[in-house]
Amino acid sequence: MLKTQSKQRESCVSRQAAQPGAVDKYVGARMRVRRSVLGISQERLGKAVGLTFQQVQKYERGINRISAGRLLELSRILEVDVSYFFEGLRDKNASPTPSLCEEGERYEHDPLERRETYDLIRAYYRINDPQLRSRFLDLLKGLVATEDSKRKETIPLFREKAAS
């Protein structure tokens, strides 16, 4: 009976080690963000590292794990430090599974993954005039401040109604 439990545990560990987890998905998502911000297609990135665009897709979706050597190569092509791929990764994702046989928590969706974020960043950097770009940024900050103050104004009203 002890041998059976030991074999089950080993098999569980082997299966889990072979399957990409939340960290792999996070790293792939960060790779996709950087590639998109630079305006590089999956096909072009794949050619640069000797892969097909399908393999790049699998990396970006976290279906396949990226080896350490490949990650270093990708970081050079995407002009970032290797640590970029792990920035913002929360401690709860550092170990993708709470126990050896349970599925781990998924990372929270990052707003940098949205298409509109890519479009906004690209549009921002297409503004060649630094003063105009700075004014645009000031405008965005002003809009956010307005939204924040509106939220602050409505919260006390909500609390008063809830208390009644």
C-alpha positions, -999 to 999 in steps of 0.1 A, spaced: 0 0 0 29 24 8 44 17 -27 11 26 -44 7 59 -26 43 68 -34 38 60 -71 6 80 -72 24 110 -56 53 107 -81 29 104 -110 10 135 -98 43 155 -94 54 144 -129 21 153 -145 21 187 -128 57 195 -137 50 188 -174 19 211 -175 23 248 -178 7 268 -149 -3 303 -140 33 316 -141 38 303 -176 6 321 -186 17 352 -170 51 352 -187 34 345 -220 10 373 -215 39 397 -207 57 385 -239 25 393 -259 22 427 -243 58 437 -252 56 422 -287 24 442 -293 37 474 -279 67 472 -302 44 464 -332 61 431 -339 40 403 -355 41 368 -341 55 356 -374 83 382 -373 92 373 -337 91 336 -345 115 341 -374 139 360 -352 141 331 -327 137 303 -352 101 294 -344 68 293 -362 42 318 -354 21 290 -340 48 282 -314 49 319 -305 11 318 -300 15 288 -277 41 306 -256 19 337 -254 -11 317 -243 9 298 -217 2 265 -235 39 257 -238 66 267 -213 94 290 -224 128 276 -215 153 299 -197 176 301 -227 146 310 -250 134 336 -225 168 352 -225 168 352 -263 133 367 -264 143 394 -238 171 405 -261 149 407 -292 121 425 -273 147 448 -257 138 441 -221 155 426 -191 145 390 -184 129 403 -151 104 422 -172 85 389 -178 80 384 -141 72 420 -131 39 423 -113 38 386 -106 22 383 -71 36 359 -45 5 338 -47 14 330 -83 51 322 -76 40 287 -67 13 279 -92 -2 251 -71 -10 252 -34 -4 215 -31 12 189 -54 -21 177 -69 -44 207 -68 -48 232 -96 -32 266 -88 -48 300 -88 -48 319 -120 -33 353 -121 -55 383 -122 -61 398 -156 -38 427 -163 -52 458 -180 -20 458 -201 -34 427 -219 -63 446 -234 -62 456 -270 -72 491 -262 -42 495 -240 -19 485 -269 -37 510 -292 -34 538 -266 3 532 -261 10 530 -298 -10 562 -305 7 580 -277 42 573 -290 32 582 -326 28 618 -314 62 632 -324 60 665 -307 71 661 -270 51 691 -258 20 678 -275 26 644 -260 30 660 -226 -2 680 -229 -20 648 -239 -7 631 -208 -18 660 -187 -53 658 -203 -56 621 -194 -44 627 -158 -70 655 -155 -98 632 -167 -87 605 -142 -87 631 -114 -122 642 -124 -134 606 -123 -118 600 -89 -134 631 -74 -168 620 -88 -164 587 -71 -154 603 -38 -185 625 -39 -209 596 -45 -194 573 -18 -206 593 12 -241 595 -3 -242 558 -7 -231 552 29 -258 575 42 -285 557 23 -271 523 34 -271 534 70 -308 545 69 
